[in-house]
């Protein structure tokens, strides 16, 4: 059985969760995330849709690398 990490939105914040439900890290913490998906799963970068319609790309170090309006 492989260990797989999951993305979760909790109170508008994006968290990385392991398969036992423990939070590994918080990618985005401003509280207005609507949807999240992997951008490049092997590099652990994510794509976050915000409530205002912006899309931001965040790398594995939790830094914004691109904003799409």
C-alpha positions, -999 to 999 in steps of 0.1 A, spaced: 0 0 0 14 34 -10 12 64 12 -6 92 -6 -11 128 6 -43 147 0 -52 183 -3 -80 197 19 -98 231 23 -107 238 59 -121 273 67 -108 286 34 -72 274 41 -54 248 20 -38 219 39 -17 189 29 -30 158 48 -15 123 50 -36 92 48 -41 91 86 -57 125 86 -28 144 101 -19 178 87 16 179 72 16 216 61 -6 245 53 -1 258 18 -24 288 19 -39 305 50 -58 336 40 -91 320 43 -107 326 9 -98 294 -11 -127 278 -29 -110 249 -47 -76 233 -48 -60 208 -71 -25 195 -78 -6 216 -104 24 192 -106 19 164 -80 54 150 -83 68 185 -74 41 191 -48 29 223 -64 -8 232 -62 -34 254 -80 -58 273 -58 -90 290 -69 -99 320 -47 -133 335 -40 -126 365 -62 -119 344 -92 -81 345 -92 -60 313 -95 -27 311 -78 0 285 -82 20 276 -50 52 256 -49 62 230 -24 78 257 -2 44 274 1 55 304 -21 34 319 -48 50 314 -82 22 326 -105 -11 345 -103 -37 342 -130 -65 368 -131 
